[in-house]
Amino acid sequence: MLPAYTEASRQALENLRNTGHFGWYLVPILAFIAYVYVVEAERKNWDIFLAGFAFMGVELAWEMFNALILHWSGTSALWTAPSDTAYLVFVGLTIEIAMMFAVAGIIFTKALPEDKKKKIAGIPNRVLMAVAFAVGCVFVEVILNRWGALVWHYAWWRWPNIWLIIVAYFVGFYGIALFFDLPSRKLKLSITLGAYALDLVLVIVFVWSLKWI
């Protein structure tokens, strides 16, 4: 029996890793990302530098998990990006989104107060900042969803039931705040390398070998 894919899923699968939609705008965006990391390296902000890489590493694993939901359900991923893109990495991850997440960890950690114990309005600043960024990201996703660029199929993962999406973002941002506050840079490097090692295993198993995502 053939999978009962949604229309958005079918469009995404047709566009998946299609190299025929290159856009020159990717080049200046890539240069901007490189500039951001070079600046942090020049200033020896290695904790921020690693936070950026770690956030992206975890994001890639999360995107692969989302793609596997499409495979396992035979219907839809939690989120799908069926609209035009220069390159669709996974069904819910365009190269443009990936480039944004490449600097999201740096943006978030640079916004954190230097004193991790400081409270804002009586709330630990790491918690408050994670909530603020989570709500902000979901606000953007709601706009993208209304635009048709980001599709949510399941009733419990779409407007107006966006609480799980906010929680998912909160966990990600709060997790990177905890990562940033770790006292050992060696541990941070190990965690970052571990995230990309996991990504590599997932790609080998599910993309190259089983061709599931």
Order of alpha helices (4+ residues) and beta strands (2+ residues): alpha-alpha-alpha-beta-beta-beta-alpha-beta-beta-alpha-beta-alpha-alpha
